[in-house]
Amino acid sequence: MTIKREYATSRRSDFNMDFIKSINKLNAIIGNGIEIKPVPHFRVEILSRGKGSYKSAVGYAAYCAGTRLRNELDGRIYDKWSERDDIFFSRIMLPKNAPHSYKDREILWNEVEKIEKNKNAQLARTLVIALPKEFSTDTQKRIICQYVQETFVNRGMCADINLHDKGVGNPHAHVILTMRSIDENGNWMAKQRKVYQLDENGNKIYDRIKKQYKCTTQKCNNWDDLCNVEQWREKWADICNKEFERLGLSKRITHESYQRQGVGIIPTKHLGSVVTALERKGMRTKAGEKNRDIHLKNVKLIIDMAYKAFRKIMDKMRKMLQQVKQQLAQERPEQKLTICEELSLSLYNNNEKTKIPQSTRGYRQYQRKYTRTHSRDFVPSL
């Protein structure tokens, strides 16, 4: 069994959706009571000078917005992406204390660059969020602005939103968030502050070995808490599900992984723009091969579930035929049965005598033998 090359790239989401729909139908037949919901792509990263492909907030903002920006620290001009045509929406959203001049993208991210002094400073937080393809572009704009306003801007972050869509079924949003709070005067606040340890009299404790007062650092906001990502993902799923319900669509998404949903589906790995471009050109990559292997394992999973569903249906048929046999025996013990009744009873008796094998190979052998035997028995009587 082979999986087409494009499943590892642009058609990966369509394949996963059809796969999930099939499993949900089989779960309904088997009676597991589990409904699988798709998990949208939602990636959160820190933009830092110390690591990563983008070490400048100005450079990353130029890429996301597809515009020409100049970094005032080193004088570098980012004009590489100004000709791209896949950006259909851009907006900067500011909290109430932020200066109005931060509406200019170049001013905002240059101010972020100036306030950070360390060579490995964390400049911004970046989000890449997959947008539902079922929504129109206007709906996508509205829900992403609503989500960013309620989740980030109301907490004091400046947000730079850019929506991308190359027309290959992968609309997504790039959101760049600031790391520092803004005070009432419109100035950047510190990321953390020192909290000195005090003795019983309220005096600072001096460390003679380190030759300084003992202290600890305390962050000025809780934007770096690990639990935030879980809450942000859940908030996005809630907003999308409300929009699905408003539009009358049955689709629902979730922030929980397949493992937390109680199913054995293996999630695919995110390929990224570079690997995706190589795969579309026909070049097979290691990441693409891993995704194709995952797809094969998931296909084997659905085959096993289909076999269980078949056995479930056969068990129900045997019970129904047994009830028909008992009912006919009570109502007409001496009357001759009709052809349809004889066929039903013959099928029931043969199923009672023959145990269906557990393995797929054994079931195929049983199916061929059953077809050859009963085709000779039934045809003459008809």
KEZA-647725 format. One line per 4 residues: number of its first residue (from 0); for each residue y, x, z of C-alpha. Coordinates in pm, whole numbers, plus 50000, padded with zeros to 5 digits. Each point is the difference from the previous one (the first is absolute). Layout:
# KEZA-647725
NUM = Y:X:Z ~ ...
# end
This chain:
# KEZA-647725
0 = 50000:50000:50000 ~ 50338:50143:49902 ~ 50352:49926:50114 ~ 50275:50017:49741
4 = 50249:50283:50032 ~ 50303:49772:50034 ~ 49862:49850:50321 ~ 50104:50319:50178
8 = 50361:49961:49886 ~ 50207:49707:49880 ~ 49732:49728:50027 ~ 49874:50103:50343
12 = 50177:49715:50181 ~ 49870:49736:49755 ~ 49644:50129:50047 ~ 50034:49991:50378
16 = 50138:49644:49994 ~ 49709:49871:49787 ~ 49761:50189:50226 ~ 50146:49840:50313
20 = 49986:49651:49846 ~ 49632:50048:49914 ~ 49915:50114:50352 ~ 50186:49706:50153
24 = 49795:49758:49786 ~ 49676:50170:50104 ~ 50103:49994:50366 ~ 50057:49625:49968
28 = 49647:49957:49860 ~ 49837:50223:50258 ~ 50196:49839:50282 ~ 50151:50312:50154
32 = 50333:49827:50060 ~ 50191:50316:49898 ~ 50284:49981:49749 ~ 50119:50336:49873
36 = 50372:50044:49939 ~ 50142:50278:49781 ~ 50193:50281:50170 ~ 50318:50093:49808
40 = 50111:50360:49963 ~ 50250:50088:50273 ~ 50071:50371:50052 ~ 50233:50146:50262
44 = 50102:50368:49992 ~ 50263:50231:50146 ~ 50232:50184:49762 ~ 50043:50349:50145
48 = 50153:50330:49895 ~ 49695:50181:50132 ~ 49728:49842:49784 ~ 49936:49763:49716
52 = 50089:49995:49631 ~ 50348:49860:50071 ~ 50188:50209:50257 ~ 50340:49841:49940
56 = 50110:49646:50083 ~ 50247:50012:49712 ~ 49729:50107:49755 ~ 49758:49728:50108
60 = 50273:49735:49986 ~ 50082:50114:49643 ~ 49634:49960:49902 ~ 49965:49654:50154
64 = 50328:49867:49861 ~ 49976:50176:49664 ~ 50357:50123:50023 ~ 50199:50325:50001
68 = 50074:50135:50348 ~ 50149:50327:50126 ~ 49894:50175:50319 ~ 50314:50134:50164
72 = 49811:50249:50218 ~ 49866:50217:49717 ~ 50190:49856:49704 ~ 49683:49894:49821
76 = 50029:49708:49759 ~ 49702:49763:49967 ~ 50017:49854:49650 ~ 49634:50012:49900
80 = 49927:49628:50046 ~ 50325:49842:49882 ~ 49841:49880:49673 ~ 49705:49811:50151
84 = 49980:49629:49912 ~ 49744:49868:50249 ~ 50249:49925:50281 ~ 50101:49635:50004
88 = 50175:49975:50340 ~ 50198:50232:50233 ~ 50188:49921:50318 ~ 50124:50175:50315
92 = 49995:49795:50320 ~ 50196:50115:50307 ~ 50008:49902:50368 ~ 50320:49860:50149
96 = 50125:50335:50143 ~ 49953:50203:49682 ~ 50311:50105:49800 ~ 50059:49801:49684
100 = 50009:50323:49800 ~ 49623:50034:50055 ~ 49958:49735:49730 ~ 50036:50298:49765
104 = 49654:50155:49972 ~ 50132:50354:49949 ~ 50226:49981:50306 ~ 49728:49853:50223
108 = 49732:50260:49936 ~ 50243:50291:49997 ~ 50112:49893:50347 ~ 49635:49997:50105
112 = 49958:50353:49863 ~ 50309:50125:50185 ~ 49907:49862:50341 ~ 49656:50167:49995
116 = 50027:50372:50080 ~ 49640:50123:50034 ~ 49814:50145:49706 ~ 49702:49770:50068
120 = 50204:49695:50100 ~ 49871:49648:49936 ~ 50247:49844:49761 ~ 49875:49647:49934
124 = 49706:49763:50021 ~ 49859:49878:49667 ~ 49798:49688:49924 ~ 49809:49913:49683
128 = 49900:49632:49996 ~ 49797:49821:49734 ~ 50163:49675:49884 ~ 49784:49695:49920
132 = 49967:49954:49625 ~ 49984:49623:50043 ~ 50369:49992:50097 ~ 50287:50000:49751
136 = 50251:50286:50002 ~ 50257:49782:50180 ~ 49746:49914:50268 ~ 49903:50366:50040
140 = 50366:50095:50047 ~ 50057:49724:50253 ~ 49699:50065:50220 ~ 50045:50380:50007
144 = 50366:49962:50103 ~ 49903:49747:50265 ~ 49727:50229:50129 ~ 50222:50310:50016
148 = 50286:49810:50165 ~ 49785:49846:50273 ~ 49775:50301:50064 ~ 50227:50304:49965
152 = 50371:49928:49947 ~ 50024:49765:50300 ~ 49867:50289:50213 ~ 50276:50235:49886
156 = 49851:50182:49698 ~ 50170:50055:49665 ~ 49769:49900:49715 ~ 49996:50103:49633
160 = 49784:49756:49796 ~ 49877:50060:49645 ~ 49743:49789:49813 ~ 49789:50157:49722
164 = 49782:49840:49734 ~ 49872:50181:49689 ~ 49831:49689:49867 ~ 49644:50114:50079
168 = 49939:49756:50284 ~ 50128:50220:50283 ~ 50337:49869:50127 ~ 50099:50178:50321
172 = 50295:50070:50226 ~ 50138:50332:50122 ~ 50190:49966:50327 ~ 50180:50300:50156
176 = 50103:49963:50366 ~ 50226:50214:50218 ~ 49863:50161:50317 ~ 50313:49995:50220
180 = 50178:49709:50163 ~ 50371:49938:49942 ~ 50236:49946:50295 ~ 50286:49750:50024
184 = 50243:50246:49839 ~ 49781:50047:49693 ~ 49878:50349:50096 ~ 49644:50127:49993
188 = 49833:50011:50341 ~ 49761:50269:50121 ~ 49628:49953:49936 ~ 49912:50101:50355
192 = 50168:50106:50322 ~ 49912:50220:50296 ~ 49898:49840:50328 ~ 50020:50251:50288
196 = 49750:49994:50285 ~ 50163:49950:50342 ~ 49890:50090:50352 ~ 50013:49777:50307
200 = 50375:50056:50036 ~ 50073:49913:49639 ~ 50061:50358:49886 ~ 49862:50164:49688
204 = 49684:50205:50046 ~ 50037:50357:49879 ~ 49702:50177:49838 ~ 50021:50368:50094
208 = 49735:50105:49747 ~ 50162:49833:49699 ~ 50348:50054:50147 ~ 50113:49648:49927
212 = 50006:49658:50158 ~ 49685:49793:49969 ~ 50040:49712:49761 ~ 49819:49771:49759
216 = 50111:49846:49672 ~ 50036:49628:49948 ~ 50048:49834:49662 ~ 50306:49786:49951
220 = 49811:49731:49809 ~ 49640:49887:49965 ~ 49980:50012:49622 ~ 49734:50274:50010
224 = 49752:49805:50214 ~ 49654:49988:49845 ~ 49966:49626:50060 ~ 50296:49932:49769
228 = 49804:50054:49679 ~ 49747:49736:50101 ~ 50280:49754:50074 ~ 50181:50080:49672
232 = 49683:49943:49796 ~ 49929:49673:50181 ~ 50357:49880:49945 ~ 49974:50067:49626
236 = 49670:49813:49974 ~ 50149:49700:50186 ~ 50301:49980:49767 ~ 49779:50019:49689
240 = 49756:49739:50132 ~ 50284:49756:50073 ~ 50122:50046:49644 ~ 49647:49946:49865
244 = 49981:49677:50197 ~ 50343:49887:49880 ~ 49897:50054:49637 ~ 49673:49812:50052
248 = 49779:50306:49943 ~ 49671:50046:50183 ~ 50024:50379:50016 ~ 50059:50164:50339
252 = 50037:50366:50098 ~ 49954:50182:50330 ~ 50099:50324:50168 ~ 49651:50046:50149
256 = 49754:50238:49839 ~ 49668:49884:49852 ~ 49822:50145:50301 ~ 50213:49794:50239
260 = 49931:49693:49789 ~ 49629:50053:50062 ~ 49885:50084:49647 ~ 49839:50308:49852
264 = 50232:50050:49703 ~ 50107:50362:49954 ~ 50375:50029:49928 ~ 50110:50202:49699
268 = 50233:50299:50028 ~ 50358:49995:49878 ~ 50023:50219:49691 ~ 50373:50059:49969
272 = 50215:50020:49689 ~ 49875:50342:49881 ~ 49628:49923:50021 ~ 50054:49653:49853
276 = 50180:50149:49700 ~ 49713:50243:49941 ~ 49741:49724:50022 ~ 50187:49787:49747
280 = 49992:50291:49757 ~ 49620:50011:50027 ~ 49973:50297:50237 ~ 49751:49954:50282
284 = 50126:50119:50338 ~ 49827:50053:50336 ~ 50198:49717:50160 ~ 49912:49769:49711
288 = 49631:50090:50027 ~ 50006:49921:50372 ~ 50145:49657:49926 ~ 49738:49936:49734
292 = 49725:50094:50247 ~ 50153:49761:50252 ~ 50002:49722:49740 ~ 49630:50058:49931
296 = 49915:49977:50370 ~ 50200:49678:50026 ~ 49818:49858:49697 ~ 49666:50074:50169
300 = 50132:49818:50306 ~ 50076:49686:49801 ~ 49658:50014:49832 ~ 49833:50004:50343
304 = 50216:49708:50109 ~ 49909:49809:49683 ~ 49631:50052:50074 ~ 50049:49869:50355
308 = 50187:49699:49860 ~ 49712:49932:49760 ~ 49748:50009:50282 ~ 50223:49766:50200
312 = 50008:49752:49712 ~ 49620:50020:49957 ~ 49946:49931:50369 ~ 50219:49690:49977
316 = 49809:49881:49693 ~ 49666:50041:50176 ~ 50123:49795:50294 ~ 50130:49729:49770
320 = 49675:49984:49804 ~ 49800:49980:50320 ~ 50208:49704:50112 ~ 49949:49833:49661
324 = 49624:50050:50025 ~ 49983:49850:50347 ~ 50219:49707:49900 ~ 49792:49923:49689
328 = 49678:50023:50198 ~ 50130:49741:50246 ~ 50147:49759:49745 ~ 49732:50010:49725
332 = 49679:50151:50135 ~ 49774:49847:49728 ~ 50241:49977:49703 ~ 49997:50248:49713
336 = 50290:50244:49997 ~ 50240:50035:49709 ~ 50027:50314:49786 ~ 50320:50114:50179
340 = 49838:49951:50338 ~ 49691:50193:49889 ~ 50219:50288:49881 ~ 50190:50005:50331
344 = 49681:50000:50204 ~ 49843:50266:49778 ~ 50305:50220:50044 ~ 49990:49945:50375
348 = 49626:50078:50029 ~ 50030:50319:49795 ~ 50296:50118:50207 ~ 49807:49934:50318
352 = 49707:50209:49879 ~ 50207:50286:49857 ~ 50227:50204:50221 ~ 50305:50132:49819
356 = 50013:50381:50031 ~ 50284:50161:50195 ~ 50078:50277:49752 ~ 50190:49948:49673
360 = 49721:50161:49793 ~ 49737:49785:50160 ~ 50208:49688:49942 ~ 50032:50079:49626
364 = 49621:50041:49967 ~ 49952:49672:50185 ~ 50253:49823:49773 ~ 49823:50116:49681
368 = 49658:49900:50133 ~ 50130:49661:50117 ~ 50159:49926:49661 ~ 49685:50090:49803
372 = 49772:49793:50225 ~ 50205:49682:50032 ~ 50120:49985:49641 ~ 49633:49944:49897
376 = 49944:49744:50276 ~ 50309:49786:49950 ~ 50039:49984:49624 ~ 49674:49811:49918
380 = 50066:49739:50272 ~ 50343:49925:49855
# end
